[in-house]
Structure formats: structure tokens, C-alpha cells
């Protein structure tokens, strides 16, 4: 087991798209990530990944820093999405959620073990990120863990301005529940109205409080994430294969995060 940078990426809204565009979206996911890595002078051939239809989890080599990923790689990925979406139909528009964390990870029999893959997958599927990306309407929503934010962004190790990110809470991650959202090339998340789970807003919903119902015809806002009680025993991190994708989870309170489910 060693400390590695882990990236989780998921196609936003994949499950609601017509089946005849799923292959196009999957192709865009694979190609956009590969091209962004190359443009950022990284070698994606050295990245170890775990794929599902609508997402992938990548454990990166020791010499790939979080600073490069959250800076140039993310911007190159956003540029690639923008270029493809310019000529795509609305149904074939490719939107992604990306999570970045640094922590313990190791190859296992059916994927990866360690807390870093669990945290990255949980951040990528966070309700706050889903809702914020819907409000922003842009192509890419990024969420970084507390470790990455404190050590790389707030400390000035990247070109990002901390004021361009917004703190959110991801209750299911417990000790790793604090994270920050950013929309490269998009609106400042601090200007958007969505529940971020932070204690400084009405009902713990952040500056904007509960989300508005939106114009008629739009789907209702997603419900607040369920808060599970803390575990009372030791926590074990496991990875298993399941129909529809790879599930990453930890027992005791039966918390699972995975790709292949809700998009």
C-alpha cells in the first residue's frame, strides 16, 4: 500500500441519454482523457484504470503530481470537451464530473484497495457536485478532496485561485467529507444557488440555502444526501465486480460507491 493520486471521472447524465448515443459518449470519455493527458505532457499509458460504461477510476504513478492534474490536465480536458460539444447534438453533448484525491491505494484482485479509491469515487458521485453542475450548465465539474485543496491549491502550488472554488460537504465520506468544487471555464460556484451542506447557510445548505424548484418542465432538485451514523467497529475497504460496473465500497455501515449506476 502506498500513497497515490487517484482520479475518478463519470459521464454526467449518461443514464438519461438515448441508448444510441451511449457508444459516442463512452468514446468521448476515453479519448478526451487520453488527449488531455497528452496535451498536459503526461503519459496515460502508464495510468492504471478501472472502467465501467459511464466512468473510470485511475490510479496514477508516483511521479504524477496532483498539482499538474488539477491545473493543466483539467483545463485541457475542459477544452477537449468544449471542442467536441461545439459540433455535437444536444443529446450527444458530453458532460463530465471529475474527482481528485491523494491517499493510500494498491492493486487488488478485482481493482484497487485502500481509502483513496473510495474517497475519489464518493466525491465523483457527490450530490452537491451533481446539483451544482446542473445549475452551472457547463461541460465539466471538478471536485477535490481536502488533502488536495489544502496541500496544492490553498498553498499556492497551482495556478488556481482558491476564491474560484466552493467548499461542500459529502456526508457519506465521514472523515473525508470536506471537499471543494470548481468549474474550469465556467461560473464561480460561489455565485450559484445549490445546497452545499456547509453550516454557514440556512439549514446547513450554504449561502443559498435550499435550491429553488426551477422553471416548469425541469426535473425537481435532487434530495439531500442521507447522513449515516458513524461506524462503531473497524472499517475495511474492498473492491468487487458487480453487474453494470465495478463497485468500490467499505463495510461496517455498508457504504458503497461505484460506477455503472446513476450518472
C-alpha positions in Angstrom: 0.0 0.0 0.0 1.4 3.4 -0.9 0.1 7.0 -1.3 -1.1 7.6 -4.9 -3.1 10.3 -6.7 -6.4 8.9 -7.7 -8.8 10.4 -10.3 -12.4 9.4 -10.8 -14.4 10.6 -13.8 -18.0 10.0 -14.7 -20.3 10.9 -17.6 -22.9 13.3 -16.2 -26.4 12.4 -17.2 -25.4 9.3 -19.0 -28.3 7.2 -17.8 -30.9 9.7 -19.2 -29.3 9.8 -22.7 -30.8 7.7 -25.6 -29.1 4.3 -25.9 -28.0 5.1 -29.5 -25.6 7.8 -28.2 -24.0 5.8 -25.3 -21.2 4.5 -27.6 -20.4 8.0 -28.7 -20.3 9.3 -25.1 -18.0 6.4 -24.0 -15.7 7.1 -26.9 -15.5 10.8 -26.0 -14.7 9.9 -22.4 -11.8 7.7 -23.3 -10.4 10.0 -26.0 -10.8 13.2 -24.1 -9.0 11.9 -21.0 -6.2 10.4 -23.2 -5.8 13.6 -25.3 -5.9 15.9 -22.2 -3.1 13.8 -20.6 -1.0 14.0 -23.7 -1.5 17.8 -24.0 -0.5 18.1 -20.4 2.7 16.2 -21.1 1.6 13.2 -19.2 1.7 9.5 -20.3 -1.7 8.0 -20.0 -0.3 4.6 -21.0 1.2 4.4 -17.5 -2.1 5.1 -15.8 -3.8 2.1 -14.2 -7.6 2.4 -14.7 -10.7 0.6 -13.8 -13.5 1.1 -16.3 -17.3 0.9 -16.5 -19.6 2.1 -19.2 -20.0 5.6 -17.9 -16.9 6.2 -15.9 -13.4 5.2 -14.9 -11.2 5.2 -11.9 -7.5 6.0 -12.4 -4.6 5.3 -10.1 -1.6 7.3 -11.2 2.1 6.7 -11.0 4.0 8.1 -8.0 5.7 10.8 -10.2 2.4 12.4 -11.4 1.6 15.2 -9.0 -1.9 16.5 -8.0 -0.7 20.0 -9.0 -0.3 19.0 -12.7 -3.6 17.2 -12.7 -5.7 19.9 -11.1 -4.1 22.5 -13.2 -3.2 21.8 -16.8 -4.8 18.4 -17.2 -8.2 19.6 -16.0 -8.0 22.7 -18.3 -7.0 20.5 -21.3 -9.9 18.1 -20.5 -12.4 21.0 -20.4 -11.0 22.4 -23.7 -11.4 19.0 -25.3 -15.0 18.6 -24.2 -15.8 22.1 -25.4 -14.4 21.4 -28.9 -16.4 18.2 -29.2 -19.6 19.6 -27.9 -19.5 22.5 -30.4 -20.4 20.1 -33.2 -22.5 17.7 -31.2 -26.3 17.5 -31.0 -27.8 18.3 -27.6 -28.5 14.6 -27.0 -24.8 13.7 -27.7 -23.3 16.5 -25.6 -20.6 15.1 -23.3 -20.5 16.3 -19.8 -18.3 15.0 -17.0 -17.7 15.0 -13.3 -14.1 14.6 -12.1 -12.8 14.0 -8.6 -9.2 14.2 -7.4 -7.8 12.8 -4.2 -4.4 11.6 -2.9 -4.1 8.8 -0.4 -3.5 5.1 0.2 -4.1 2.8 -2.8 -2.9 -0.6 -4.0 -3.8 -3.1 -6.7 -6.0 -5.9 -5.6 -7.6 -9.0 -7.0 -10.5 -7.1 -8.6 -9.4 -3.5 -8.8 -7.8 -1.4 -6.1 -7.9 -1.4 -2.3 -7.3 1.5 0.1 -9.2 4.6 1.1 -8.1 6.8 -1.8 -10.3 5.0 -4.4 -13.2 5.0 -2.1 -12.9 8.8 -1.4 -12.4 9.6 -5.1 -15.4 7.6 -6.2 -17.5 9.1 -3.4 -16.6 12.6 -4.3 -17.3 12.0 -8.0 -20.8 10.9 -7.2 -21.5 13.5 -4.5 -25.0 15.1 -4.6 -23.5 18.6 -4.2 -21.4 18.2 -7.3 -24.3 16.7 -9.3 -26.6 19.6 -8.4 -24.0 22.3 -8.8 -23.1 21.0 -12.3 -26.8 21.1 -13.2 -27.0 24.7 -12.0 -23.8 25.7 -13.8 -24.8 24.2 -17.1 -21.2 23.7 -18.2 -19.3 20.7 -19.5 -17.0 19.8 -16.6 -17.4 19.9 -12.9 -14.4 19.2 -10.7 -14.3 18.3 -7.0 -11.1 18.0 -5.0 -10.6 16.5 -1.6 -9.5 18.4 1.5 -6.0 16.9 1.1 -5.6 18.2 -2.4 -7.2 21.6 -1.7 -5.1 22.3 1.4 -1.8 20.9 0.1 -1.9 22.0 -3.5 -4.5 24.8 -4.1 -4.7 26.8 -0.9 -0.9 26.6 -0.5 -0.4 28.3 -3.9 1.2 25.2 -5.6 -1.2 25.6 -8.7 -2.4 28.5 -10.8 -5.9 28.2 -9.3 -7.3 31.0 -7.2 -8.9 29.5 -4.0 -11.7 32.0 -4.4 -12.8 30.2 -7.6 -13.7 27.1 -5.6 -16.5 26.5 -3.1 -16.5 24.2 -0.1 -19.1 21.5 0.2 -19.7 18.6 2.5 -20.1 15.0 1.4 -21.6 13.3 4.5 -21.2 9.7 3.4 -17.4 10.1 3.4 -17.3 10.9 7.1 -13.7 11.8 8.0 -13.1 12.9 4.4 -16.4 14.7 3.9 -15.0 18.2 3.2 -14.3 19.0 -0.5 -14.2 21.9 -2.9 -16.0 22.3 -6.2 -14.6 24.2 -9.3 -15.9 24.7 -12.8 -13.0 25.4 -15.2 -14.1 28.0 -17.7 -17.5 28.1 -16.1 -19.3 30.2 -13.4 -17.9 30.7 -10.0 -19.6 28.1 -7.8 -19.9 30.7 -5.0 -22.4 32.6 -7.3 -24.7 29.6 -7.7 -27.6 28.6 -5.6 -27.3 25.0 -4.5 -27.2 23.1 -1.2 -23.6 22.6 -0.2 -24.1 21.1 3.2 -21.9 23.7 4.9 -23.1 25.0 8.3 -22.9 28.7 7.4 -26.1 28.8 5.4 -29.8 28.3 6.2 -30.5 24.8 7.4 -26.8 23.9 6.7 -27.4 24.5 3.0 -24.7 27.0 2.4 -25.1 30.7 1.3 -28.0 29.9 -1.0 -30.0 27.6 1.3 -32.3 25.0 -0.3 -32.3 25.0 -4.1 -35.2 26.7 -6.0 -37.8 24.5 -7.7 -36.7 25.8 -11.1 -38.8 26.6 -14.2 -41.7 24.3 -15.1 -40.7 21.3 -17.0 -37.4 20.8 -15.3 -36.7 17.9 -13.0 -37.1 18.6 -9.3 -33.9 19.2 -7.3 -32.1 16.1 -6.1 -32.8 15.2 -2.4 -30.2 15.9 0.2 -27.8 13.0 0.8 -28.7 10.7 3.6 -26.5 11.0 6.7 -25.4 7.6 8.0 -24.5 7.1 11.7 -20.8 6.7 12.4 -19.3 3.3 12.2 -18.9 1.5 15.6 -16.3 -1.0 14.5 -13.2 -1.3 12.3 -13.6 -0.2 8.6 -12.5 -2.5 5.8 -12.1 -1.2 2.3 -12.9 -3.7 -0.5 -13.4 -3.7 -4.3 -15.6 -6.1 -6.1 -17.0 -6.6 -9.5 -20.8 -6.3 -9.9 -23.2 -6.3 -12.9 -23.1 -2.9 -14.6 -19.6 -1.9 -13.4 -17.1 -2.0 -10.6 -18.2 -1.2 -7.1 -15.9 0.2 -4.6 -17.1 0.1 -1.0 -16.4 -0.4 2.6 -18.3 -2.4 5.1 -19.5 -1.9 8.7 -22.2 0.5 7.6 -22.5 -0.9 4.1 -21.4 2.2 2.3 -20.7 1.6 -1.4 -19.6 3.9 -4.2 -19.5 2.7 -7.8 -19.6 3.3 -11.5 -22.3 1.9 -13.7 -25.2 3.1 -11.6 -26.7 6.6 -11.5 -25.0 9.0 -13.8 
